[in-house]
């Protein structure tokens, strides 16, 4: 079964923020990072349940899984939910960031 993948506005904003930061540091790396991230997100079209539950999955009203992207100090967690035949990318967070809390969710949802 092939799933449709949709990136939420919050996740898009998080990706854009990281891309802009990398672009200021190293434009070539930023472009490579962005293409790689989009490619790994596209793999969620096939077997998204292969990914483990996110550390903070219990604070969500539905199962939230994570897909890891990157290496070494540049690992990102792509948090997503599966609803019927669609995978929704909810958040994209650097692995150095603390797990999401309920307060974080309220802030993110309110600020989007």
C-alpha positions in Angstrom: 0.0 0.0 0.0 1.3 3.5 -0.9 0.6 6.3 1.5 0.2 10.0 0.6 2.6 12.2 2.6 1.6 15.7 3.7 3.8 18.1 5.6 1.9 20.3 8.1 2.5 24.1 8.2 4.3 23.7 11.6 6.7 21.1 10.2 7.2 23.2 7.0 8.1 26.2 9.2 10.5 24.1 11.3 12.2 22.8 8.1 12.5 26.3 6.7 14.0 27.6 9.9 16.7 24.9 9.9 17.4 25.3 6.2 17.8 29.1 6.6 20.3 28.5 9.5 22.3 26.0 7.5 22.2 28.3 4.5 23.9 31.1 6.5 26.6 28.6 7.7 27.2 26.6 4.5 24.9 27.1 1.5 26.1 23.9 -0.3 25.4 21.8 2.8 22.0 23.5 3.3 20.9 22.4 -0.1 22.2 18.9 0.3 20.5 18.7 3.8 17.2 19.9 2.4 17.2 17.5 -0.5 18.1 14.6 1.8 15.4 15.5 4.3 12.7 15.6 1.5 13.9 12.3 0.1 13.8 10.6 3.5 10.3 12.0 4.2 9.2 10.7 0.8 10.2 7.1 2.0 7.2 7.4 4.3 5.0 6.6 1.3 6.1 2.9 1.8 5.8 1.2 5.1 5.6 4.1 7.5 4.9 1.8 10.4 8.5 0.5 10.2 9.4 3.6 12.2 9.4 3.4 16.0 7.0 5.3 18.2 8.3 8.8 19.2 9.7 9.2 22.7 6.8 11.6 23.5 4.1 9.6 21.8 2.1 9.3 25.0 1.3 13.1 25.0 -0.5 12.8 21.6 -4.1 11.6 21.1 -2.9 9.3 18.3 0.2 7.2 17.6 3.1 9.4 16.7 6.1 7.8 15.2 9.6 9.1 14.3 11.9 8.8 11.3 15.5 9.8 11.9 17.5 11.7 9.4 21.1 12.7 9.4 24.3 11.6 11.1 26.5 12.5 14.0 25.5 15.9 15.5 23.0 16.6 12.7 20.3 14.1 13.4 16.7 15.3 13.0 13.5 13.5 14.2 10.6 13.6 11.7 7.5 13.1 13.9 4.5 11.9 12.0 1.1 10.3 12.4 -0.7 7.9 10.1 -4.4 8.6 9.4 -6.0 6.2 7.0 -3.9 6.3 3.8 -2.1 9.6 4.6 1.1 10.2 6.6 1.1 13.6 8.2 4.5 15.0 9.1 3.7 17.0 12.3 7.1 18.2 13.5 10.7 18.2 12.5 13.1 18.6 15.4 16.8 18.4 15.9 17.8 15.5 18.1 19.5 17.8 20.6 16.1 19.4 21.4 14.3 18.0 24.4 11.3 15.8 23.7 8.1 17.8 23.2 5.9 18.5 26.2 2.2 19.4 26.3 3.2 23.0 26.9 5.3 22.9 23.7 2.4 21.5 21.7 0.1 24.3 22.9 2.7 26.9 22.1 3.5 25.4 18.6 -0.2 25.0 17.7 -1.0 28.5 19.0 1.9 30.1 17.1 1.3 28.5 13.8 
